[in-house]
Amino acid sequence: MRKIEAIIKPTKLHEVKDALEEAGFISITVSDVKGRGQQKGIVQQWRGREYCVDLLPKTKIELVVREKQVEEVIELIRDVADTGEIGDGKIFVLPVETVVRIRTGERDEDAL
């Protein structure tokens, strides 16, 4: 099993969520986060003065999938979240040792 964490632009959340659901990946966790990548923030103006916003709002999507589903999820997220502009985000894949469903006690792939 693998945990996939995708950091995407907030404006792409609903499209990505809908695409994941349509592909059968219903169980996800979504968090509003702030961060920065290579762009190191943006310069904006307010009342004639420039200021730097160096932590930009992003959305983090997390889901745990079977190992054989990892590439499918990666490609799905990339296809939907890609705008071709800097700041589109990143996808991280991490190993998962154990999953336990609290209500039933089911473990690992049975708990997914």
C-alpha positions in Angstrom: 0.0 0.0 0.0 1.1 3.5 -0.7 0.0 6.9 0.6 -0.2 9.6 -2.1 0.0 13.2 -1.1 -0.7 15.8 -3.8 -0.1 19.5 -3.3 -2.2 21.3 -5.9 -3.7 24.7 -6.6 -6.9 25.3 -4.6 -8.8 26.1 -7.8 -8.2 22.5 -9.1 -9.5 20.7 -6.0 -13.1 20.0 -7.3 -11.8 18.8 -10.7 -9.3 16.5 -9.1 -11.8 15.3 -6.5 -14.4 14.6 -9.1 -11.9 12.7 -11.3 -10.7 10.6 -8.4 -14.3 9.7 -7.5 -15.2 8.9 -11.1 -12.2 6.5 -11.2 -13.3 4.8 -8.0 -11.0 6.5 -5.5 -13.6 7.9 -3.1 -11.8 8.0 0.2 -9.6 11.1 0.4 -8.5 13.6 3.0 -8.2 17.3 2.0 -6.4 20.0 3.9 -5.9 23.7 3.2 -2.1 24.4 3.5 0.4 27.1 2.7 3.7 26.7 1.0 6.1 27.7 -1.7 8.2 26.1 -4.3 10.7 27.4 -6.8 8.7 30.6 -7.4 9.4 31.6 -3.8 6.1 33.5 -3.5 4.7 36.4 -5.5 4.9 40.2 -5.4 1.5 42.0 -5.2 0.4 45.6 -4.8 -2.0 47.0 -2.3 -2.7 50.7 -2.1 0.3 51.5 -4.3 2.8 49.5 -2.3 4.4 46.3 -3.2 4.6 43.4 -0.8 5.8 39.8 -1.1 3.5 36.9 -0.3 6.0 34.1 0.2 3.6 31.4 1.4 0.9 30.7 -1.1 -2.4 28.9 -0.4 -2.4 25.4 -1.6 -4.5 22.3 -1.2 -3.2 18.9 0.0 -5.0 15.7 -1.0 -4.1 12.5 0.7 -5.2 9.0 -0.1 -4.0 5.4 0.5 -4.1 3.0 -2.4 -3.0 -0.4 -3.4 0.5 -0.5 -4.9 -0.8 -1.5 -8.3 -3.0 1.7 -8.4 -0.3 4.2 -7.7 0.6 5.1 -11.3 -3.1 5.4 -12.2 -3.7 7.9 -9.4 -0.5 9.9 -10.3 -1.4 10.2 -13.9 -5.0 11.1 -13.1 -3.9 13.9 -10.7 -1.3 15.2 -13.2 -3.8 15.3 -16.1 -6.4 17.2 -14.1 -4.2 19.5 -12.0 -1.8 20.6 -14.7 -2.2 24.2 -15.9 1.2 24.4 -17.5 2.2 27.2 -15.1 4.7 27.3 -12.2 3.1 26.4 -8.9 0.9 23.5 -10.2 2.2 21.4 -7.3 3.9 18.1 -6.5 2.9 14.5 -5.8 4.6 12.5 -3.1 4.3 8.7 -2.7 5.1 7.1 0.7 5.0 3.5 1.9 2.2 2.5 4.3 2.9 -0.3 6.7 -0.5 -0.8 8.3 -4.0 0.4 8.0 -6.7 -0.3 10.6 -10.4 0.5 10.2 -11.3 1.7 13.7 -15.0 0.6 13.5 -14.4 -3.0 12.5 -10.7 -3.7 13.2 -10.1 -4.7 9.6 -6.5 -4.3 8.6 -4.4 -3.4 5.6 -6.1 -3.8 2.1 -9.3 -5.0 3.8 -9.5 -1.6 5.6 -9.2 0.4 2.4 
